[in-house]
């Protein structure tokens, strides 16, 4: 997957040339869309036979990375349900959008019901584009195996010093994957204490897409979402034009690109699926543009 300098429409831009994957519409009013999805800046390092950061941190008695990923994908429904059913208790402060704290006290949470595995951490996500924040309970091993920027979460799962909370091991695994929380369980209230991991991700609108893929690894579902996502009409239209819908879907891929880049997700199938979706949508865009210029 390589970047391309060719554009469907080329116009002058005030955007600095080193800005990666800028918005399509420029102050001149021109629409500039790359014919190929740009390469991720960190992809060359990953492909130069360097092991994933999480593999470098793997304990000697842990199973191989691919085995662990396969087991995680099998457990995806339970892991996602466990995260969604973990209730984070209100905190007496509001995270800063501009300067996320790296010294936050742990989050107190009501754990999911048995036999769902307890989460191990809470992602404190800031979305600078929309200036929003959200807290997401996660199983640290899942994210550390996929995201270079979260590789440190893997070691904190083992080194937190807390006794492990009860959670089921994956079926037929030759060695435990330690998906359950290492958090301390309160002896007074049914609460668990989870360390907070602050991160910044550009776009909230496509965060659910990435969140689901990280757990399931389903390229078919991802491709279908990217190329067929229903685009709502604007307030001035009864339904969106096909040209506008294609451009909106391309923008979703661009936003997902930035979220993936922010987390440095190490997954070539993800990259290739996004590139395929981009190619399909660009081909559709060419068709729509050709129809628009045909004589009546």
Secondary structure, DSSP 4 states (H G I P E B T S, - for coil): ------BSS-----S-TTSTT--SB-TTS-B--BSSPPPPTTHHHHHTTPPPHHHHT--TTSPPHHHHHHHHHHTHHHHHHHHHT-EEPP-SS---SSS--SSPPPEEEEPPPTTSPPP-EEEEEEETTTTEEEEEEE-HHHHHHHBGGGHHHHHHHHHS-PPPPP-PPPTT-SS----S--PEEPSSSS-EEEEEEEEE-S-STTHHHHHHHHHH--HHHHHHHHHHPPPPPPTT-SS--HHHHHHHHHHHHHHHHHHHHHHTB--HHHHHHHHHHHHHHHHHHHHHHHHHHS--
